Amino acid sequence: MENALKKGLGFGVSSAVIATLAIIVGMHAGVDLKHAIISAVLVIAFADSLADSLAVHFSEKGDEKVSAKDAWVTTLTAFVTKLVFALTFLIPIFIFNLHIAIWIDIIYGFIILVVYSFQLAKSKNEGIVKTITLHILLAAGVILASHAIGLFINHFFGSTP
């Protein structure tokens, strides 16, 4: 069961941070509307968390070595973790100017990834710097791609002054 909790937590944390930051940064580049970004984060927090956790459940159920109980523990842990972490990204958006809030969210998200990557590398006896660097680069790639998509959408479909 401990392994099931770790799987769910790892999936939930990484997916929440990367997907939520990608949505925030991409939406900001595309529409730059606070209410649209809040709506997108709420969709990530609820619908995407549920969809991802069900995908994890199907994957776990397909593994003959995983018990039904452990599959459910992983599923529920992934759902709750992603839901809670995704929702925390709304706090700066509600409190600060949108542009400042996005930078706070990016810093916050990368701190979460660094802490999680550090713990993961330590528990698996892997290189800490290598693990953190890889995870940060992968997350940055997703976020930058989302930013580019937002700019593309804004360029072709955005309002003209």
C-alpha positions as CSV (number, residue, x, y, z in Angstrom):
1,M,0.0,0.0,0.0
2,E,2.9,2.4,0.7
3,N,4.0,1.9,-3.0
4,A,0.4,2.7,-4.1
5,L,0.4,6.0,-2.1
6,K,3.8,6.9,-3.6
7,K,2.6,6.3,-7.1
8,G,-0.5,8.3,-6.6
9,L,1.3,11.2,-4.9
10,G,4.0,11.3,-7.5
11,F,1.6,11.3,-10.4
12,G,-0.7,13.8,-8.7
13,V,2.0,16.3,-7.8
14,S,3.8,16.2,-11.1
15,S,0.7,16.3,-13.2
16,A,-0.9,19.1,-11.2
17,V,2.2,21.3,-11.4
18,I,3.0,20.8,-15.0
19,A,-0.5,20.7,-16.4
20,T,-1.7,23.7,-14.3
21,L,1.3,25.8,-15.1
22,A,1.0,24.9,-18.8
23,I,-2.7,26.0,-18.8
24,I,-2.0,29.2,-16.9
25,V,1.0,30.3,-19.1
26,G,-0.7,29.2,-22.3
27,M,-4.0,30.9,-21.5
28,H,-2.2,34.0,-20.4
29,A,-0.3,34.2,-23.7
30,G,-3.5,33.4,-25.7
31,V,-6.2,35.5,-24.0
32,D,-4.8,37.2,-20.9
33,L,-8.2,37.1,-19.2
34,K,-8.2,36.4,-15.4
35,H,-11.6,34.8,-15.5
36,A,-10.6,32.5,-18.4
37,I,-7.5,31.4,-16.6
38,I,-9.4,30.7,-13.4
39,S,-12.0,28.7,-15.4
40,A,-9.2,26.7,-17.1
41,V,-7.5,25.9,-13.8
42,L,-10.8,24.8,-12.3
43,V,-11.2,22.4,-15.2
44,I,-7.7,21.1,-14.7
45,A,-8.4,20.7,-11.0
46,F,-11.6,18.8,-11.3
47,A,-12.2,17.2,-14.8
48,D,-8.5,16.6,-15.7
49,S,-7.8,15.2,-12.2
50,L,-10.6,12.8,-12.5
51,A,-9.7,11.8,-16.0
52,D,-6.0,11.3,-15.1
53,S,-6.8,9.3,-12.0
54,L,-9.1,7.0,-13.9
55,A,-6.3,6.5,-16.5
56,V,-4.0,5.7,-13.6
57,H,-6.6,3.3,-12.3
58,F,-7.0,1.5,-15.7
59,S,-3.2,1.2,-15.9
60,E,-2.9,-0.2,-12.4
61,K,-5.7,-2.7,-13.0
62,G,-3.9,-3.9,-16.1
63,D,-0.8,-4.7,-14.0
64,E,-1.3,-8.3,-12.7
65,K,1.1,-7.5,-9.8
66,V,-1.1,-4.7,-8.4
67,S,-4.0,-5.7,-6.1
68,A,-7.4,-4.1,-6.5
69,K,-7.0,-2.3,-3.2
70,D,-3.6,-0.8,-4.2
71,A,-5.1,0.2,-7.6
72,W,-7.8,2.2,-5.8
73,V,-5.3,3.7,-3.3
74,T,-3.2,4.9,-6.2
75,T,-6.3,6.2,-8.1
76,L,-7.7,8.1,-5.1
77,T,-4.3,9.5,-4.0
78,A,-3.6,10.7,-7.6
79,F,-7.0,12.4,-7.8
80,V,-6.9,14.1,-4.4
81,T,-3.3,15.2,-4.8
82,K,-3.8,16.6,-8.3
83,L,-7.0,18.3,-7.3
84,V,-5.5,20.0,-4.2
85,F,-2.3,21.0,-5.8
86,A,-4.0,22.4,-8.9
87,L,-6.3,24.5,-6.8
88,T,-3.5,26.0,-4.8
89,F,-2.3,27.8,-8.0
90,L,-5.5,29.9,-7.9
91,I,-4.5,31.6,-4.6
92,P,-2.0,34.0,-6.2
93,I,-4.4,34.7,-9.1
94,F,-7.1,35.7,-6.6
95,I,-4.8,37.9,-4.6
96,F,-2.4,39.6,-7.0
97,N,-2.4,41.3,-10.4
98,L,-2.5,38.5,-13.0
99,H,1.0,39.1,-14.4
100,I,2.5,39.0,-10.9
101,A,0.4,36.0,-9.9
102,I,1.6,34.0,-12.9
103,W,5.3,34.6,-11.9
104,I,4.4,33.6,-8.4
105,D,2.8,30.4,-9.7
106,I,5.8,29.6,-11.9
107,I,8.2,30.0,-8.9
108,Y,5.8,28.0,-6.6
109,G,5.4,25.2,-9.1
110,F,9.1,24.9,-9.8
111,I,9.8,24.8,-6.0
112,I,7.3,21.9,-5.7
113,L,9.0,20.1,-8.6
114,V,12.5,20.6,-7.1
115,V,11.4,19.4,-3.6
116,Y,9.6,16.3,-5.1
117,S,12.5,15.5,-7.4
118,F,14.9,15.8,-4.6
119,Q,12.9,13.4,-2.4
120,L,12.5,11.0,-5.3
121,A,16.2,11.0,-6.2
122,K,17.1,10.5,-2.6
123,S,14.7,7.6,-2.1
124,K,16.0,5.9,-5.2
125,N,19.7,6.6,-4.6
126,E,19.9,8.5,-7.9
127,G,21.8,11.7,-8.7
128,I,20.0,14.5,-7.1
129,V,21.2,17.3,-9.4
130,K,20.6,15.1,-12.5
131,T,17.1,14.2,-11.4
132,I,16.1,17.7,-10.5
133,T,17.6,19.1,-13.8
134,L,15.8,16.6,-15.9
135,H,12.4,17.2,-14.3
136,I,12.8,20.9,-14.4
137,L,13.8,20.8,-18.1
138,L,10.9,18.5,-19.0
139,A,8.4,20.7,-17.2
140,A,9.9,23.9,-18.7
141,G,9.6,22.4,-22.1
142,V,5.9,21.7,-21.6
143,I,5.3,25.1,-20.2
144,L,7.2,26.9,-23.0
145,A,5.3,24.9,-25.7
146,S,2.0,25.9,-24.1
147,H,3.2,29.5,-24.1
148,A,4.0,29.2,-27.8
149,I,0.6,27.7,-28.5
150,G,-1.0,30.6,-26.6
151,L,1.0,33.2,-28.6
152,F,0.0,31.4,-31.9
153,I,-3.7,31.5,-30.9
154,N,-3.5,35.1,-29.9
155,H,-1.7,36.0,-33.2
156,F,-4.3,34.4,-35.4
157,F,-7.5,34.7,-33.4
158,G,-6.8,37.5,-30.9
159,S,-8.5,40.8,-30.9
160,T,-7.0,43.6,-32.9
161,P,-6.9,47.1,-31.4
